[in-house]
Amino acid sequence: MRAISENFEKFLQSDELKPLMNKIKVDSTLDFEIREDKYEI
């Protein structure tokens, strides 16, 4: 079973990424994928 590390999960939920994550949620042309310990948009 694959899992996201606690540190990476905290990073994804950080205030630093919040504007980007919100934009991804509302824009259907964007694709968000997690690969190992990095993310791809």
C-alpha positions in Angstrom: 0.0 0.0 0.0 1.3 3.5 -0.9 1.1 6.3 1.5 1.9 10.0 1.6 4.4 11.0 4.3 3.1 13.1 7.1 5.6 15.9 6.1 4.5 15.9 2.5 0.8 16.0 3.5 1.4 19.0 5.8 3.2 20.7 2.9 0.2 20.1 0.5 -2.1 21.6 3.1 0.2 24.6 3.9 -0.8 28.2 3.4 2.0 28.4 0.8 0.1 26.1 -1.5 -3.5 27.0 -0.6 -4.0 29.5 -3.5 -2.7 26.9 -6.0 -4.8 24.1 -4.6 -7.9 26.2 -4.7 -7.3 27.1 -8.3 -6.8 23.4 -9.2 -10.1 22.6 -7.5 -12.1 25.0 -9.6 -10.3 24.7 -13.0 -11.3 21.5 -14.7 -8.4 21.9 -17.3 -5.8 21.4 -14.5 -4.7 17.9 -13.5 -3.1 17.3 -10.1 -1.0 14.1 -9.6 1.2 12.8 -6.8 4.3 10.8 -7.9 6.4 9.4 -5.0 7.4 12.5 -3.0 6.5 15.2 -5.6 3.4 16.7 -7.2 2.7 17.4 -10.9 0.2 19.8 -12.3 
